[in-house]
Amino acid sequence: HLLAEAGLLDELVAPSDNGVTKISNFHPRIVFCQPSLNDFMACDKKVWVAVRNRLISLFMAAGHEDDVIESNPSLHNNLPLQSNSMHLLENTLYHLPATIGDYTDFYSSREHATNVGIMFRGKDNALQPNWLHMPIGYHGRSSSIFPSLSTSCGSSVGSGKMSTIRRPCGQLQIDASDPTKGSTYGSCKLMDFELEVAFFVGGPTNRDEPPTADNKEPIGKPLTLDEAANRIFGYVLMNDWSARDIQKWEYVPLGPFTAKNFATTISTWVVTSMALDPFRCETSAGKQGGDDLKMNDD
């Protein structure tokens, strides 16, 4: 926000088919004085690109340039601003990058879906048939998302919510070979971790038309796949902690409950989608099912 206050994020431009386009109706001093990135994430992708390009130019070595970005000496020539805006990592307390209202957990890796399926249903019925035809996901508990403990210093994390993860308790099946024996209550004995990649979705609300007297709250319209790709703000690493013994007993038929809602931790640095675009590649999933649906190949 100090760079915005100093005017270094004013008069932004973004690449366009006609060269560059001036960014309008964007107020960096307001957007970046907030405690989270939500307001920035709510902007159009061209704003994300413009801000990213400006930041790169400010930190780019003098005289260096590429086909799109030229170095900007404004920060290099302002030592007081450098001192106020840059801090040693070991002296920095990290926070969640955004206020998270909701999140969805997907089975996006064929290997992961197969491994978990073997754990719960055996090798012959590991991958459910619908996985090959549609994205499989469920809504998670956003109130239990915390910054990764490994990236924060001090005895507390973020807003002081937690410094350690408490081992969850729940119902544990007594005998998997004889369900009639029921369960017992106790602490999880099979705590597991899932190293995943999470992404933040942003952009303005997708609406058909502005509100009118007869239609004060228009319902949003669906996004195309091309439009959806432009709504991915950036990525973080995520650890979806799992109490496997509790999960195995409770997840049928509606999915996990207490086994998955006690903690989810994410890295606090967001890698923008623009930074990762050059490294996009095919997944290991291969051809999906027999449906002629573009989303299955994306």
Protein Blocks (a to p, Z undefined) as FASTA:
>chain_A
ZZmmnopmgoiacddfkopacdehiafklmmmpfbfklmmmpcfklmmmmmmmmmmmmpc
ehiacfkbccdfklmmmmklmmmmpccfklpccddfbdcfbdcdddfbfklmmmmmmmmn
ojklmpgfklmmoccdddddfklgccdfklcgcjbehjlmambdcdddddddfblklmkn
opaddddfbdcdddddddddedjdddfbdcdfklmbccdddddfklmmmmmnbacddddd
ddfklmmmmmpcnbpfklmmmbccddfbdcdfklmmmmgccdfkbpahjbdcfklmZZ
